[in-house]
C-alpha cells in the first residue's frame, strides 16, 4: 500500500514527535529541543534528541534517526502501513478509500475478521462450559493457571463433527466463508462441511494489532496430528507469524531481548513464569521472515528450542538461515536445554532460576557454529583438519555483509589455531595446511597456556554445569571417575579454592547449578567463575555445556581425567629426570624408570 506525501504530512502536522516519543522516553526540554536516554541503546548520559519544529528524533549513541512513523516501527515492530493507520486514527485523519482498495479486492476482509472473532469467543465459551471440565483439567495439570488461560484467550473445540460450523451457519455465515476462514472443511462423503478443529485445546493466533487471524489446536485425545494450525489465508501466513508476539511486545521493549521457543505451551509457560518476552513459530522451522522480524525487536535474540535431536537440528537450520542475513550488530544466541526437556518441562522440573542460568550462558552464533562443526567429524589427520577449515570458511562466504564476513573469518582462523596448536607442535614446527604467517605471528605473541590449567578449568566448569558428577553413580566406571575427580589437587590456588568450595556442598540437599553458583558468589568468587566460562575453555570440551547428555558428560570426564593424569605424570617424570641428572643416584633412576613405565601403561590403556 502506497500513501501520498500530502496524506502523511497531514498526519505529521497534527501530532508532535515529542508526543509520540514521550510515551516511551522521559524527555526534558533543552532549548528548542527535547533530550532523553536512548530507547535503542542502554546509556547513562542522554544522547537522544527530539525536535518538534523539524519533525524528527535523532539518537547519537545508536545513529537511529526518523519521524513519528519510524519511531513506532523501531520501538513497536509495526510495519509502515500499520504505523500509518495507528497514527492516522490518533490524529483523527481518515484513510482515503483509494488506499484501501487493494485490500478490498483481495477479499472480504471485514467478513473474514468478523467470523474469526465469533469463533474466537465461541472457543473460549466452550472451555468455560461444565461439559469441558476434562479440557480445563488438562490445562491445569500442565500448570497453566486460570489467569493465564484468560490472558492468552485459550479455548476448546469439542470432539464433535460440526459443533462450530453449525453455530456459525446459525449466525448467517456462509459455508464458503467458513472454509475460507479455515474453520471448516468440506467432507465429500457427507456432502457437508465439518469442523476443522475437534477435541482440541485452542490457542488463538493474534497479529500485531491485537486481532485474531488464525488458530492452533492441540489434541487432548492422543490423535494425529498432535498440533493443527489454521490453513493460510489472506490474513495469515505461517512463515511471517510468531505466536505470542503481541503479548510479548512490551516486555521485549523493556528488556531489549526476545526468546524464541518451539511451541505454544513453551511460550505460555515462560510468560506465566515471568519471562514474558518469549515467542514461537507455528510448528514450522524459523524462516528468514521470522529472523528479520525478531531483529526489529532485539539485536541478538536467544534461540531456545527443545533439547532433543530434532530441536538441535532445528537450531542448526536456524543458524544456516541466519548467515546470509547477518548485519553489524545483528546476530543470534543459542541456549541449550538438556536432552529430553523443553522450556516448559525444564521450568516445571528445575525452576525459573535454573532456566535463567541456561539463558545467561547462551552461545553466540559464531561459537554455536564452531561447536557444531567441530563435533560432527574426526579431526585427527591433516586432511580432515583441512576439510574442517574449508567447511567453516565456506560458511563464512554465505555472509553478504563484508565486515561481518571478515570478522567471522578471523574468528574461525583464531579458533582453528587454538584447537590444533598441539598438532603443530607434534609436526616439529612445520606449518599445518591451514596455518599462515599472520596466524603464526598472532599465536607467537600470545602468552603460552598451561595445558594443565586448561584441564583444571574444564573440570571446574563440568562440576558447576553438571553437579551429578559429584554424586554416587550406579555405573562402576562412572563411579571411578567421580572418585578420581574428588581426589585431585589443583596446581592453581584460585582454582583449588573454587574446587574445595564446590566439594563442600556435596552431600547437602539441592546440589544444583544454581545452588553452586550462589555459594561461589557468596564466597566472592564470581569474577573467577567468569574466567573459567570463557569460549577458549569451552571449545575444548563441548560436554561441559549445560545441555550435554549424561553419557557424553561421563565420557568427557573420563577423557579429561586420563589427560590430566598423563600431564601430571609427564611433569613428575621431567622433575625426576632433573633430579637424577644432578644426583646420579640409583634410587632416583628407579623413580624415573617407574614414572616412564606408568606413562606407557596409561597411553596403552587409552
C-alpha positions as CSV (number, residue, x, y, z in Angstrom):
1,X,0.0,0.0,0.0
2,X,1.4,3.4,-1.0
3,X,0.4,6.6,0.8
4,X,0.8,10.0,-0.7
5,X,3.3,12.5,0.8
6,X,0.5,15.0,1.4
7,X,-1.5,12.5,3.3
8,X,1.5,11.6,5.5
9,X,2.3,15.3,6.0
10,X,-1.3,15.8,7.2
11,X,-0.8,13.3,10.0
12,X,2.6,14.8,10.9
13,X,1.1,18.2,11.2
14,X,-1.4,17.1,13.8
15,X,1.0,15.0,16.0
16,X,4.2,16.3,17.7
17,X,7.2,13.9,17.6
18,X,7.7,14.6,21.4
19,X,4.1,13.4,22.0
20,X,4.8,10.0,20.5
21,X,8.3,9.6,21.8
22,X,7.3,10.9,25.3
23,X,5.2,7.7,25.8
24,X,8.4,5.7,25.7
25,X,11.1,8.1,26.8
26,X,11.2,10.5,29.6
27,X,12.1,13.8,27.9
28,X,13.2,17.2,29.3
29,X,13.4,20.4,27.3
30,X,16.8,21.8,26.4
31,X,16.4,25.0,24.3
32,X,14.3,24.3,21.2
33,X,14.8,20.5,21.6
34,X,14.0,17.7,24.0
35,X,16.6,15.3,25.3
36,X,16.4,11.9,27.0
37,X,18.0,8.5,27.3
38,X,18.1,6.4,24.1
39,X,15.3,3.9,23.7
40,X,17.5,1.9,21.3
41,X,20.7,1.5,23.4
42,X,21.4,1.5,27.1
43,X,23.2,4.6,28.2
44,X,23.8,6.7,31.4
45,X,24.3,10.1,29.6
46,X,21.3,11.3,27.5
47,X,22.1,11.4,23.8
48,X,18.6,11.1,22.3
49,X,17.1,14.3,21.0
50,X,13.7,15.3,19.6
51,X,13.0,18.4,17.5
52,X,9.3,19.1,17.0
53,X,10.0,22.1,14.7
54,X,11.9,19.9,12.3
55,X,9.7,16.8,12.9
56,X,12.4,14.2,13.7
57,X,14.3,12.5,16.5
58,X,18.0,11.6,16.5
59,X,19.9,9.1,18.7
60,X,23.6,9.9,18.8
61,X,24.6,6.7,20.5
62,X,22.9,4.3,18.0
63,X,22.7,6.5,15.0
64,X,18.9,6.0,14.7
65,X,17.0,8.9,13.1
66,X,13.4,9.3,12.0
67,X,9.9,10.6,12.4
68,X,6.8,9.6,14.2
69,X,6.2,6.7,11.8
70,X,9.7,5.2,12.0
71,X,9.6,5.6,15.8
72,X,6.6,3.2,16.1
73,X,8.2,0.9,13.6
74,X,11.5,0.7,15.5
75,X,10.2,0.5,19.1
76,X,6.9,-1.4,18.5
77,X,7.8,-3.5,15.4
78,X,4.9,-2.2,13.4
79,X,5.0,-2.3,9.6
80,X,4.8,1.1,7.9
81,X,1.1,0.7,6.9
82,X,0.3,-0.3,10.5
83,X,2.1,2.7,11.9
84,X,0.3,5.0,9.5
85,X,-3.1,3.5,10.4
86,X,-2.4,3.9,14.2
87,X,-1.2,7.5,13.9
88,X,-3.9,8.4,11.4
89,X,-6.5,7.2,13.9
90,X,-4.8,9.2,16.7
91,X,-4.7,12.3,14.6
92,X,-8.3,11.9,13.6
93,X,-7.4,11.6,9.9
94,X,-9.5,9.2,7.8
95,X,-7.6,6.9,5.5
96,X,-8.9,7.7,2.0
97,X,-10.8,4.9,0.2
98,X,-8.2,4.8,-2.6
99,X,-5.6,3.5,-0.1
100,X,-7.8,0.6,1.0
101,X,-8.9,-0.6,-2.5
102,X,-6.2,-3.3,-2.8
103,X,-7.2,-5.0,0.4
104,X,-10.9,-5.0,-0.6
105,X,-10.0,-6.5,-3.9
106,X,-8.1,-9.3,-2.1
107,X,-11.3,-10.5,-0.4
108,X,-14.0,-9.5,2.0
109,X,-11.7,-8.8,5.0
110,X,-14.4,-7.4,7.1
111,X,-16.4,-10.6,7.0
112,X,-13.3,-12.7,7.5
113,X,-12.4,-10.8,10.6
114,X,-15.9,-11.0,11.8
115,X,-16.2,-14.8,11.5
116,X,-12.8,-15.3,13.2
117,X,-13.9,-13.1,16.1
118,X,-17.1,-15.1,16.5
119,X,-15.1,-18.3,16.5
120,X,-12.6,-16.7,18.9
121,X,-15.4,-16.1,21.5
122,X,-17.1,-19.4,20.9
123,X,-13.9,-21.4,21.6
124,X,-13.5,-19.6,24.9
125,X,-17.1,-20.2,25.8
126,X,-16.7,-23.9,25.2
127,X,-13.8,-24.1,27.6
128,X,-15.9,-22.4,30.3
129,X,-18.7,-25.0,29.7
130,X,-19.0,-27.6,32.5
131,X,-19.0,-30.3,29.8
132,X,-15.4,-29.3,29.0
133,X,-14.1,-29.9,32.5
134,X,-11.7,-32.5,31.1
135,X,-10.1,-29.9,28.8
136,X,-9.7,-27.4,31.7
137,X,-8.3,-30.2,33.8
138,X,-5.7,-30.9,31.2
139,X,-4.5,-27.3,31.2
140,X,-4.5,-27.0,35.0
141,X,-2.5,-30.3,35.2
142,X,0.0,-28.8,32.8
143,X,0.5,-26.0,35.3
144,X,-1.5,-23.4,33.3
145,X,-3.4,-21.1,35.7
146,X,-6.9,-19.7,35.1
147,X,-5.4,-16.2,34.9
148,X,-3.1,-17.3,32.1
149,X,-5.9,-19.1,30.3
150,X,-7.8,-15.8,30.2
151,X,-4.8,-13.8,29.3
152,X,-4.0,-15.9,26.2
153,X,-7.7,-16.4,25.4
154,X,-7.2,-20.2,25.4
155,X,-10.3,-22.1,24.3
156,X,-11.6,-25.6,23.5
157,X,-13.1,-27.3,20.4
158,X,-15.5,-30.1,21.5
159,X,-15.0,-33.5,20.0
160,X,-18.0,-33.2,17.7
161,X,-18.3,-33.3,13.9
162,X,-19.9,-29.9,13.3
163,X,-20.4,-28.1,16.6
164,X,-18.7,-24.9,15.4
165,X,-19.8,-25.0,11.8
166,X,-23.4,-25.4,12.8
167,X,-23.2,-22.5,15.2
168,X,-21.6,-20.3,12.5
169,X,-24.3,-21.2,10.0
170,X,-26.9,-20.3,12.5
171,X,-25.3,-16.9,12.7
172,X,-25.8,-16.5,8.9
173,X,-22.2,-17.1,7.9
174,X,-21.9,-18.9,4.5
175,X,-20.2,-22.3,4.1
176,X,-17.8,-20.7,1.6
177,X,-16.7,-18.1,4.2
178,X,-16.3,-20.8,6.9
179,X,-14.0,-22.8,4.7
180,X,-12.0,-19.6,3.6
181,X,-11.5,-18.7,7.3
182,X,-10.0,-22.2,7.9
183,X,-12.7,-23.1,10.5
184,X,-14.4,-25.9,8.4
185,X,-13.5,-28.4,5.7
186,X,-15.7,-30.0,3.0
187,X,-16.5,-33.6,3.8
188,X,-17.1,-35.2,0.4
189,X,-18.7,-38.4,1.7
190,X,-21.2,-36.4,3.8
191,X,-21.6,-33.7,1.3
192,X,-21.4,-31.1,4.1
193,X,-18.7,-29.1,5.9
194,X,-17.4,-30.3,9.2
195,X,-15.3,-28.7,11.9
196,X,-11.6,-28.4,11.3
197,X,-10.8,-28.4,15.0
198,X,-12.3,-31.2,17.1
199,X,-11.3,-32.4,20.5
200,X,-8.5,-29.8,20.8
201,X,-7.3,-27.1,23.1
202,X,-7.4,-23.9,21.0
203,X,-4.7,-21.2,21.0
204,X,-5.8,-18.1,19.2
205,X,-3.1,-16.5,17.0
206,X,-3.1,-12.7,17.3
207,X,-1.5,-10.2,15.0
208,X,0.5,-7.1,16.0
209,X,-2.7,-5.0,16.3
210,X,-4.4,-7.5,18.7
211,X,-6.6,-9.0,16.0
212,X,-7.3,-12.8,15.8
213,X,-6.0,-14.1,12.4
214,X,-5.9,-17.9,12.9
215,X,-6.0,-20.7,15.5
216,X,-3.8,-23.5,16.6
217,X,-5.2,-26.6,18.2
218,X,-3.6,-29.4,20.4
219,X,-5.3,-32.7,20.7
220,X,-6.1,-34.0,24.1
221,X,-7.1,-37.4,22.9
222,X,-3.7,-38.6,21.6
223,X,-4.7,-38.2,17.9
224,X,-2.5,-37.2,15.0
225,X,-1.6,-34.6,14.2
226,X,-0.7,-33.5,17.7
227,X,-0.9,-29.9,16.7
228,X,-3.1,-28.5,13.9
229,X,-3.0,-24.9,12.7
230,X,-5.4,-22.9,10.5
231,X,-4.6,-23.1,6.8
232,X,-3.0,-20.0,5.4
233,X,-5.4,-17.2,4.4
234,X,-5.1,-13.6,3.2
235,X,-4.7,-12.7,6.9
236,X,-2.4,-15.5,8.0
237,X,1.0,-16.6,6.7
238,X,2.8,-19.0,8.9
239,X,6.3,-18.0,7.7
240,X,5.7,-14.5,8.8
241,X,3.7,-15.1,12.1
242,X,5.1,-15.5,15.6
243,X,2.9,-16.8,18.4
244,X,2.7,-14.6,21.5
245,X,4.3,-11.6,19.9
246,X,1.5,-9.2,20.7
247,X,1.6,-10.3,24.4
248,X,5.4,-10.1,24.5
249,X,5.9,-6.6,22.9
250,X,6.1,-4.5,26.0
251,X,8.4,-6.9,27.8
252,X,10.6,-7.2,24.7
253,X,10.8,-3.4,24.5
254,X,11.8,-3.1,28.2
255,X,14.3,-5.9,28.2
256,X,15.7,-5.3,24.6
257,X,15.6,-9.1,24.3
258,X,13.4,-11.8,22.8
259,X,13.4,-15.5,23.5
260,X,12.3,-17.8,20.6
261,X,11.0,-21.2,21.7
262,X,9.3,-24.0,19.9
263,X,5.6,-24.2,20.8
264,X,2.5,-22.6,22.2
265,X,2.9,-24.2,25.7
266,X,6.6,-23.1,25.9
267,X,5.6,-19.5,25.3
268,X,2.7,-19.7,27.8
269,X,4.8,-21.4,30.4
270,X,7.6,-18.8,30.1
271,X,5.1,-15.9,30.3
272,X,3.5,-17.4,33.3
273,X,6.9,-17.8,35.0
274,X,7.8,-14.2,34.4
275,X,9.7,-14.3,31.1
276,X,7.1,-12.5,29.1
277,X,9.4,-11.8,26.2
278,X,9.0,-15.3,24.7
279,X,7.5,-16.1,21.2
280,X,7.4,-19.1,19.0
281,X,7.0,-20.1,15.4
282,X,3.9,-22.1,14.5
283,X,5.0,-25.7,14.2
284,X,7.5,-24.8,11.4
285,X,11.1,-24.0,11.4
286,X,12.1,-20.3,11.8
287,X,12.1,-18.7,8.4
288,X,14.1,-15.8,7.0
289,X,11.0,-13.6,7.5
290,X,10.9,-14.6,11.2
291,X,14.5,-13.7,11.7
292,X,14.1,-10.3,10.1
293,X,11.0,-9.7,12.2
294,X,12.7,-10.6,15.6
295,X,15.7,-8.4,14.7
296,X,13.3,-5.5,14.7
297,X,13.0,-6.1,18.5
298,X,16.4,-7.3,19.6
299,X,19.9,-7.2,18.3
300,X,20.7,-10.7,19.4
301,X,17.6,-12.9,20.1
302,X,18.0,-16.1,22.0
303,X,17.0,-19.3,20.2
304,X,15.9,-21.8,22.8
305,X,14.4,-24.9,21.2
306,X,13.7,-28.4,22.6
307,X,16.7,-30.4,24.0
308,X,16.1,-33.5,21.8
309,X,17.8,-34.2,18.5
310,X,15.1,-32.6,16.4
311,X,15.4,-29.4,18.5
312,X,19.2,-29.3,18.0
313,X,18.8,-30.0,14.3
314,X,16.3,-27.1,14.1
315,X,18.8,-24.8,15.8
316,X,21.4,-25.8,13.2
317,X,18.9,-24.9,10.4
318,X,18.2,-21.5,12.0
319,X,21.9,-20.8,12.1
320,X,22.3,-21.6,8.4
321,X,19.4,-19.4,7.5
322,X,20.8,-16.5,9.6
323,X,24.2,-16.5,7.9
324,X,23.3,-14.6,4.7
325,X,21.2,-12.1,6.7
326,X,23.8,-11.1,9.3
327,X,24.5,-7.4,9.6
328,X,26.8,-5.5,12.0
329,X,25.1,-5.6,15.4
330,X,22.5,-8.2,14.4
331,X,23.1,-11.9,15.4
332,X,21.7,-14.8,17.4
333,X,22.4,-16.6,20.6
334,X,21.6,-20.3,21.2
335,X,20.6,-21.7,24.6
336,X,20.9,-25.4,25.1
337,X,18.4,-27.4,27.1
338,X,19.3,-30.9,28.4
339,X,18.1,-33.8,26.2
340,X,14.5,-34.8,26.9
341,X,13.4,-31.4,28.1
342,X,11.7,-28.4,26.6
343,X,11.5,-24.9,28.2
344,X,8.0,-25.8,29.6
345,X,9.1,-29.0,31.3
346,X,12.5,-27.7,32.4
347,X,11.0,-24.7,34.2
348,X,8.5,-27.1,35.9
349,X,11.2,-29.6,37.0
350,X,14.2,-27.3,37.7
351,X,12.6,-23.9,38.3
352,X,12.9,-20.5,36.7
353,X,16.3,-19.6,38.1
354,X,17.9,-22.7,36.6
355,X,16.3,-21.8,33.3
356,X,17.6,-18.2,33.5
357,X,21.1,-19.6,34.0
358,X,20.8,-21.5,30.7
359,X,19.8,-18.3,29.0
360,X,22.7,-16.4,30.6
361,X,25.1,-19.0,29.2
362,X,23.7,-18.9,25.7
363,X,26.3,-19.4,23.0
364,X,26.9,-16.8,20.3
365,X,26.2,-17.8,16.7
366,X,29.9,-18.0,16.0
367,X,30.5,-20.3,18.9
368,X,27.5,-22.4,18.1
369,X,28.6,-22.9,14.5
370,X,32.1,-23.8,15.7
371,X,30.9,-26.3,18.3
372,X,28.5,-28.0,15.8
373,X,31.1,-28.3,13.0
374,X,33.9,-29.5,15.3
375,X,31.7,-32.2,16.8
376,X,30.5,-33.9,13.7
377,X,33.8,-35.1,12.3
378,X,37.1,-36.6,13.4
379,X,40.0,-34.1,13.3
380,X,42.9,-36.5,13.8
381,X,44.6,-36.1,10.3
382,X,45.9,-33.1,8.3
383,X,43.4,-33.9,5.6
384,X,40.4,-33.9,8.0
385,X,41.6,-30.8,9.6
386,X,42.0,-29.1,6.2
387,X,38.5,-30.2,5.3
388,X,37.2,-28.9,8.6
389,X,38.7,-25.5,7.9
390,X,37.3,-25.4,4.3
391,X,33.8,-26.1,5.6
392,X,34.0,-23.3,8.1
393,X,35.3,-20.8,5.6
394,X,32.7,-21.9,3.1
395,X,30.1,-21.0,5.6
396,X,31.5,-17.5,6.0
397,X,31.2,-16.9,2.3
398,X,27.4,-17.1,2.7
399,X,27.6,-13.9,4.8
400,X,26.7,-11.0,2.4
401,X,27.9,-8.1,4.6
402,X,31.7,-7.8,4.1
403,X,32.5,-6.5,7.6
404,X,30.7,-9.3,9.3
405,X,32.2,-11.9,6.9
406,X,35.7,-10.7,7.7
407,X,35.1,-10.9,11.4
408,X,33.8,-14.5,11.1
409,X,36.8,-15.5,9.0
410,X,39.2,-14.0,11.7
411,X,37.3,-15.8,14.5
412,X,37.3,-19.2,12.8
413,X,41.0,-18.9,12.0
414,X,41.8,-18.0,15.6
415,X,39.8,-20.9,16.9
416,X,41.3,-23.3,14.4
417,X,44.7,-22.3,15.6
418,X,43.8,-22.6,19.3
419,X,42.3,-26.1,18.8
420,X,45.1,-27.5,16.7
421,X,48.3,-25.9,18.0
422,X,49.1,-29.2,19.8
423,X,49.2,-30.8,16.3
424,X,51.5,-28.1,15.1
425,X,53.9,-28.8,18.0
426,X,53.9,-32.5,17.0
427,X,55.0,-31.7,13.5
428,X,58.2,-30.1,14.7
429,X,57.3,-26.6,13.7
430,X,56.1,-27.4,10.2
431,X,53.2,-25.3,9.2
432,X,49.8,-27.0,9.0
433,X,47.7,-26.8,5.8
434,X,45.5,-24.1,7.4
435,X,48.3,-22.0,9.0
436,X,49.6,-18.7,7.8
437,X,52.3,-16.2,8.6
438,X,49.8,-13.9,10.1
439,X,48.4,-16.7,12.3
440,X,52.0,-17.7,13.3
441,X,52.7,-14.2,14.3
442,X,49.4,-13.9,16.2
443,X,50.0,-17.1,18.2
444,X,53.7,-16.3,18.8
445,X,52.6,-13.1,20.6
446,X,50.2,-14.9,22.8
447,X,51.0,-15.9,26.3
448,X,51.7,-19.7,26.4
449,X,48.8,-21.5,28.0
450,X,49.4,-24.1,30.7
451,X,47.5,-27.2,29.4
452,X,47.1,-28.5,33.0
453,X,45.5,-25.2,33.9
454,X,43.1,-25.6,31.0
455,X,42.1,-29.0,32.2
456,X,41.5,-27.8,35.7
457,X,39.2,-25.1,34.3
458,X,37.3,-27.6,32.3
459,X,36.8,-29.9,35.3
460,X,35.5,-27.0,37.4
461,X,33.1,-26.0,34.6
462,X,31.9,-29.6,34.5
463,X,31.3,-29.7,38.2
464,X,29.3,-26.4,38.1
465,X,27.2,-27.3,35.0
466,X,26.7,-31.0,35.8
467,X,26.7,-31.4,39.6
468,X,25.8,-35.1,39.2
469,X,29.5,-35.9,38.5
470,X,30.0,-35.3,42.3
471,X,27.3,-37.8,43.3
472,X,27.4,-41.6,43.7
473,X,26.8,-43.4,40.4
474,X,25.3,-46.9,39.7
475,X,27.7,-47.5,36.8
476,X,31.1,-48.7,38.2
477,X,33.2,-46.9,35.6
478,X,31.4,-43.6,36.2
479,X,31.8,-44.0,39.9
480,X,35.6,-44.4,39.4
481,X,35.6,-41.1,37.6
482,X,33.7,-39.5,40.4
483,X,36.1,-40.8,42.9
484,X,39.2,-39.7,40.9
485,X,37.7,-36.2,40.5
486,X,37.3,-35.8,44.2
487,X,41.0,-36.9,44.8
488,X,42.6,-34.2,42.6
489,X,44.6,-31.3,43.9
490,X,44.8,-28.3,41.5
491,X,48.1,-26.5,41.0
492,X,46.3,-23.1,40.8
493,X,45.5,-21.8,44.3
494,X,42.5,-19.9,43.0
495,X,41.1,-22.9,41.1
496,X,41.8,-25.2,44.0
497,X,39.8,-22.8,46.3
498,X,36.8,-23.0,43.9
499,X,37.1,-26.8,43.8
500,X,37.1,-27.1,47.5
501,X,34.1,-24.7,47.9
502,X,32.1,-26.9,45.4
503,X,33.1,-30.1,47.2
504,X,31.9,-28.6,50.5
505,X,28.3,-28.8,49.1
506,X,28.5,-32.5,48.4
507,X,26.1,-34.4,50.5
508,X,23.8,-31.5,51.1
509,X,20.3,-31.0,49.7
510,X,19.7,-29.4,46.3
511,X,23.2,-29.8,44.7
512,X,22.3,-27.9,41.6
513,X,24.0,-25.4,39.2
514,X,22.1,-22.5,40.8
515,X,23.0,-23.6,44.3
516,X,26.7,-23.9,43.4
517,X,26.7,-20.5,41.7
518,X,25.0,-18.8,44.6
519,X,27.5,-20.4,47.0
520,X,30.5,-19.4,44.9
521,X,29.2,-15.8,44.6
522,X,28.7,-15.7,48.4
523,X,32.4,-16.5,48.7
524,X,33.3,-13.6,46.3
525,X,34.4,-15.9,43.5
526,X,32.1,-14.5,40.8
527,X,35.0,-13.0,38.8
528,X,37.0,-16.2,38.9
529,X,34.0,-18.1,37.5
530,X,33.8,-15.8,34.6
531,X,37.4,-16.6,33.7
532,X,36.5,-20.3,33.7
533,X,33.5,-20.0,31.4
534,X,35.4,-18.4,28.5
535,X,35.0,-19.5,24.9
536,X,38.6,-20.6,24.8
537,X,37.9,-23.1,27.5
538,X,34.5,-24.5,26.4
539,X,35.7,-25.0,22.9
540,X,38.0,-27.8,24.1
541,X,35.1,-29.6,25.9
542,X,31.6,-29.4,24.4
543,X,30.4,-31.8,27.1
544,X,30.7,-29.1,29.7
545,X,27.7,-27.3,28.2
546,X,24.5,-27.4,30.3
547,X,22.6,-29.2,27.5
548,X,25.1,-32.2,27.2
549,X,23.8,-35.7,27.8
550,X,24.8,-37.6,30.9
551,X,26.6,-40.3,28.9
552,X,28.6,-37.6,27.0
553,X,29.5,-35.9,30.2
554,X,31.0,-39.0,31.8
555,X,32.8,-40.0,28.6
556,X,34.3,-36.5,28.5
557,X,35.1,-36.6,32.2
558,X,37.0,-39.9,31.8
559,X,39.0,-38.4,28.9
560,X,39.9,-35.3,30.8
561,X,40.9,-37.3,33.9
562,X,43.1,-39.5,31.7
563,X,44.7,-36.5,30.1
564,X,45.1,-34.8,33.5
565,X,46.9,-37.9,34.8
566,X,49.1,-38.1,31.7
567,X,50.2,-34.5,32.1
568,X,50.9,-34.8,35.8
569,X,52.9,-37.9,35.1
570,X,54.9,-36.1,32.4
571,X,55.6,-33.2,34.8
572,X,56.7,-35.6,37.5
573,X,58.9,-37.5,35.1
574,X,60.6,-34.3,34.0
575,X,61.3,-33.3,37.6
576,X,62.6,-36.8,38.3
577,X,64.9,-36.5,35.3
578,X,66.3,-33.2,36.5
579,X,66.9,-34.8,40.0
580,X,68.6,-37.8,38.5
581,X,70.9,-35.7,36.2
582,X,72.1,-33.9,39.3
583,X,72.5,-36.8,41.7
584,X,73.1,-39.9,39.5
585,X,71.7,-42.0,42.4
586,X,70.2,-45.4,41.7
587,X,67.0,-44.6,43.6
588,X,66.5,-41.5,41.5
589,X,67.0,-43.5,38.4
590,X,64.4,-46.1,39.6
591,X,61.9,-43.3,40.3
592,X,62.4,-42.0,36.7
593,X,62.0,-45.5,35.2
594,X,58.9,-46.2,37.3
595,X,57.2,-43.0,36.1
596,X,58.1,-43.7,32.5
597,X,56.6,-47.2,32.8
598,X,53.4,-45.7,34.3
599,X,53.2,-43.3,31.4
600,X,53.5,-46.1,28.8
601,X,50.8,-48.2,30.6
602,X,48.4,-45.2,30.7
603,X,48.9,-44.5,27.0
604,X,48.3,-48.1,26.0
605,X,45.1,-48.2,28.1
606,X,43.6,-45.1,26.4
